[in-house]
Structure formats: C-alpha cells, structure tokens
Amino acid sequence: MHRSCCRTMASERRDNAFHGVYPHFGSEGYPVARFIAGSDLADAIRDVLGGNDVRCAVAFWGTGAEALLDQATGDQPRIICDVTLGGTSPNALRTLGAPENDRLRYVPSLHAKVYISDRGAIVGSANASQNGVGLDGPPSLIESGVLVSPDNDTFGQAVIWFETQWKASKKVDTSALDLATKRFRPGRTPGSRTVRPGSLLDLIAADPDRFSDVSIVLVKTPTTQTERDQARAAVRAAHPEETQTIDALPDNGIFIGWEKRDLNRWRRTFIELWMPGKRLYVYGRKVAYFHDSEGAVMSRGHWPSIRQVVGGDLPNAAQIATTDGPMVRQLLRHGGMLFSANELAAEIERLSA
C-alpha cells in the first residue's frame, strides 16, 4: 500500500512538472527526511535528478545510466564516479561526454552513492545502474536510502562533502577511460558464478560488492626482524602514549614497504593471503596503525571483524588455504599486491578466462 502510494505521488510530480521539493518536506509540517527503499528509492532518485544544479557522487554508472539525467534542468550535471573498481561502464562514460566533459570526474575507490539537486539529497546504496536504480526495468538488487530536504542541515552537510570530493577529483580523461575499460566487468550479477566449497576467492568473484569494505592483501616475501623493529619504533615515536599497545602487537601483523597510494586505499579490515612457498596461509586482520613514511601497517588478527563487515557464512582459514592456493600462486606472480574486492574479482575473471 505504501509503495503504491509513493509511486503515485512520484508519477504525479512528474506529470505536473513539479520542480520544487517533495510535498512531505519542511515548512508544511511534513518530515524533512524519509527512509525509502526498492522502487520508491528508484522513483525518488529520478525525481531528484530532474531538478536543478544536479550533483552526483555515485561510484558506478552502468550502460544506459545517462538516461537518468535527461530531465535535469539548469547547468550540466556534475558527476563524480569511480573508474578503478570495475563497476563503471566505459560506454556510459563516453555517453556522458568523456573524455571532453570537464564536469565528469572520478575519485579512485569512491564507493558512495549520493544524489543532490535543489529538490533534495538522497544518500543510499543504489548505484546508477540496472542493479541499483533499474534502467530498463525494476532494480536487480534490494536497495535503500534516506531522502533529505534542501532546508535540512543534513542537506548542507551533503553538499559540503560533495564539494570537498569535487576538489579532490580528476577529470575522466583518456587514461581514466582506458582504466575503466580494463577494469569493467559487464553483465555481472550476484550468484552468476559457481562458488566452490571452501573458496574465498570464488565468493569474492561472485559478489565483490559484499566485500567492498574489506581489502585483500597478497604477500609472499617475509620481512626481517630489523625491518619490523624499525617500523615498530617509527609507530611508537608517532604515538608515544601508546607504547604498551604498540609493543603488544604481533610481528606477523606488520607490513612494510608499501606505497602511500596503497596505504590510502587500505581498508581497516583486511584479509591477508600469505604464501611464502607452496603453502597458503590465511588471516583476517584489523589495522591498528598506519605509518606513511615507513610504508607500514601494524595489525592484529581479528576474523570477527571480517565476518561482521562481510556478513553471512565464510569458509575457515584451513578450507580457504586448501582450495585457493593455486589461484593465489597465479595472483602473486608480480609480488605483493593490495586489491579491492572488485579489482580482485576482475583479475580472477581474467585469469579464469
């Protein structure tokens, strides 16, 4: 009943060419924020994108997503996307004007979904794609979000956040298009890939969005005690009041020699795939400290954090080590690497082709 009512309201707004805020907003006694989901969310996103001064910080844009902006008024929309994680179609970017469009930009590893115009702001889970909003039918995934009126303080905070990201963003130029083309995996839907019992990599390849808040670190070269002591001393110097905590962290949770760009992408919860020889070892970890100049990460083992973030059942470390060893060996051919789930899924698919 509620869904039908909201869809009717959205349809009436479009039919009447209403270019203001939603009727349930603000000064007339209506709430200034509302939780929405499913088809109601898709309708609300389309309505917001039909406003003026459209701004989108939305990670993934699928083929055909440009149609969502057909009703936008005023200046050309400003869009921030991601081209590194494999979810943005290069064809969509070209249709949106890349590489000539100065108002089409990207921030590496952006995973937000924020839609803004003079009609309000939507902060939620839905990408500008068939899975998220539905481009040629109902959305493929169950999504939700919060719709905020433009006279709400939260709306202003969303605008400030967007402008901060805009200043840090880069134009989707030819090199960014090339990267999007390399990383994009068309036609992926959760559950479309066979998952072998005991395989973590199959789970990631089948549904990388489930692991979007987890990094996967592949390493094969051990650190020396001298290197670990140096990293620990540097972290201790940066946090002298926490010396006891730092000294209690295990040696096997110290990672050194990483580039700053990797540290900036490193999630607080991560899975370590450690293969110094023929045998794979698997650890769920939680970051305790970063140290940029040393390129160091100090962590502690913590599988509960991984399970809390990922949800659902996961194979245990022994099962993963037995099942995924051969693929990890292939992935490690260039040495230690840090992957997002989407990057790793794309590489697994490439190696499996």
N, C-alpha and C positions, 0 to 999 in steps of 0.2 A: 504494500500500500504506500509506504513512504517513498520507495523508489519511483513508483509510477507518478506520484505527486511531484517529485522533484524533476523528473524528466519533463513533465508537462510544463512546469514553470520555466525550465530552460528553453523549451521549444517556444513558449510564448514570448520570452525575452528576445529570441532571435527573430521570431515572426514580426514582432512590433518594433524591431530595430532599436531596442533599448540600449543606449550606450552609457549607462551610468552604473552605479554599484548595484549589487544584488538587493532585492527588496527586503531581505532579512537582516541587512546591515544597519548598525549605527543609530541615528538620532530618532528613529520612529519607534524605538522600544524593542527592536529586534536584537538578537545576539550579534556580536562583532566577530565571532569566529565560530566555525562549524566543522565537525568531523564528517568526512564524506568518503565513500568507497565505491568500488565497482563502476557501474555505468553512470552513477551520479558524479563520480570523480571525473570520468572522461568528458561528460557534458560540461562540468564546471571549468575544466581546462580549456575546452574550446571556447567557452564564453569569455574567460579572461583573455585569451589570445585574440579575441575580436575587439579588444579595447585599444586605447591609445598608449604610446610610449611602452611598447611591449619589450620586456626583457626576460630572457630565459637563461638560467644556468642549469642545464639539463645534460646529463652525461651522454646519453646515447640517442642518436637520431637514425631511425630506420628509413629504408627506401619508401618514398611517398609522404614522409613526415612534413615536407614543405607545405602540403595542403592545409595543415593546421593553422598556418599563418595567413591564409587567403583573405580573411576578414579583418585583419589588423588594420588600424587606422593611424594617421599621423606619420611620423618618421618610420623608416625601415627598422624592423625589429633588430635589437642587439641580442646576439646568441653567443653563449659560451658552452662549449661541449668538451668531450674527451676524444682524442684520436689514438690513444695508446692501449686501451684495454680490450679492444676487439668488438665493441658493441655499436660503433657508428659506421653507417654505410658511406663509402666514398661517393657513391652515386647521389645520395641525399645531400652531401656536402657540395657537390658540383651544382645540383639544382638550387641550392641555397646561395649560390654565387661564388663558391671557391674556385680558383684562388684569388679572384679580384675583389671580393666583398670584404671591405675593411671592418664591417660590423659583424663578421662571423669569425669567432676567435676560439681558442682552446686553452685549457689548463690541464697539464698532464695529471692523470689519476683522479680527475674530478669524478665524484660519484653522486653528487647532489641532483635533486630534481626540484627546481624552484621556478615557478612561472609567475610573472609580475606584469601588471598593467595598471591603468588608472581605475580598473574595475576591482582590483584586489590582488592578493597574492595566494598562491597555492604551494604549500610545502608538503611533499609526499614521496611516494615510492615509484611513481609511474614515469618511465622514460617516454620520449616522443617516438613511439614505435607501435607496431601491431601488438606486441606483448603488453605494453604499458597502457596506451590510450585506445588502441583499436583504430586502424586506418582504413580498412575495408571490411569491417565487421566488429563484433564485440571484442574487447581486450582478451588476449590469451591467458593473462595472469590475473590473479586477485590482487588488486592494488588499493591503497588507502592514502588519505592525506588530510590536511587541515586547510580550510579556506578562511582567509583573514581579510577584513575590510580595509580600505585605504585610510580610514580615520582611526585605525588602531595603532598603538605604539609598536606592536609586533610587525606591522607592515613596514614602518620606518626602519626597523632593525633589519628586515629582509632586504630592503633597498640598499642600506649601508653595506651589508655583506656582499650584495651583488656588485656594487661599485668597487669594493676592495678587490674582488676577484677579477673584475674587468681591468683594473690597473695592472694586475699581475699576469694577465693573459697575453697570448701571442696570436697573431693573425694566422688563419688556416691558409697557409701558402702552399706552394708546390711540394715542398718537403713534408709538410704535415699531411697533405693528401696522399703522398706516397706511403707514409707510415700508416695511415688509416687503411689504405688498400692492402698493405702487408698484414695488418692485424685483424681485419674484419673477417668474421665467420658467418656467412649468410645462412639463413634458414635454420639456425639452432633453436630448438625448444627444449625445455627441461624434460628429461625422460626419453629423449630420442636416441641416446647412446646406450649400448649394453654395458652394464656395470658388473664386473666380475666380483664374486665374493672375496672379501679381504683387500680390495684395491681402493686406496685413497685417490690415486690419480684418475681412475675411471669416474669416481664420484665428482671430482673437480671438473673433468672434461664434460661430463653430462650436464652439470648445473653449476657453472662457475659463480653465478650470482649468489648462490648460497654461501660461498666462501669469500665474498667481496671484502669483508673486514678482516681477512687473515692474509698474511704474507706467507710465501713458501720459499724457503732458503735451501739451496742445494750446495753442499760443500764436500770437498774431498781432500783438502790439504790441511794437515794439523798445524796449529800454532805452537810456538815454542814457549817454554816457561818464561824466558826473558821477555818475549813479546807480551805474554799475559800479565806479567808483573808490571811492565811499563804502562799497559792500558789501565790496569787497576790503580796504579799510582796517579795517573792523569785524572781519572774519575774521582779519586779520593781528594786530590787537590781542588777540584771544582766543587766538591761537596764535603768540606772538612767536618761539618757537623754530623755527617752520616757515615763516618769511617767504619764503625762496627758493622753496619748493614752491608757496606760495600765489601768488606773483608769476608763476610759470611757467604757471599755469592760464589757458586762453584766455578772452577776453572773451565769445565766443559761447556759453560754457557757464555763464554767470551768469544766474540767475533771481531776480528781486526782487519785493517787494510781495505775497508770499503770506501767507495767514493761518496762525497757528500750528497750527490743526487740519489744514491741508493738509500742513504740514511733518511733523507727527506720522504722517501716512499715507504719506508719500513713500518709496517703496522705494529701496534703494541702487542698484539697476539700473533704468533707465527709458528709455523711447522718447520722443523729442521729435518732435512733428509741428508744424513751424513754417511758418506760411502768412501772411506779411505782406501779400501781394497775391493775385494769381491763381495763383501757382505754389506748390506744396507742397515743402518740404524735410524730409528725414527723417534723424534722428540717433539712434544707440544711444549711451547715456551711462551713466557710473558716477559716483555722488556722491562728492565729495572732502570737502566741508564743508557743514554747515548753520549758519545764524545766525538765532536766533529773533527777536531784536528788530528786525533788518533785514528779516525775512521772506525771507531769501536762501538760495539754494542755489548752491554752486560745484561744477562737474562737469567731467569730461573725456570726450571722445568715446571709446567703447570697445564696438564691436559684438561682440567676442569674449565679453564678459561677458553680453550678452543671449543669444547663442547657447548659451552654457554653461548658463544658467538655464532657457531655454525648451526646448532640445533640438530635434532634427530640422532639416529644411531650412526656411529663411526666404527670401522674395524679397529682392533687394537694394534699396538705398535708391531707386535710379532707377525700378525697377519699381513700388515702393510709391507713389512720388510721382505716377507716371502714372495708376495705377489708382484710388487712393483720394482723389485731390484733391476731387472733387465731394462725397463724404460728409464729409470733414474740413471743407469750407466750411460745410456744414449744422451740424456739431457746434460750430463756432466762433461761432455766431450770438450767444451770450451772452458772448463774450470768452474769455480764457484759462481753462482748466479742467484739473484733475487727476482722472484716472479710475483706479480699479482695473479689472482686466480684466473682472470681472463687471458692474461699473457701465457700462463702455463697451459691452459686449455687449448689455445691456438697452436702452441708448439707441439703438444701431444697429438693433435689432429694432423699436423703437418708430418710428424714422424710416423704416424699410423697410416698415412695415405698410401 
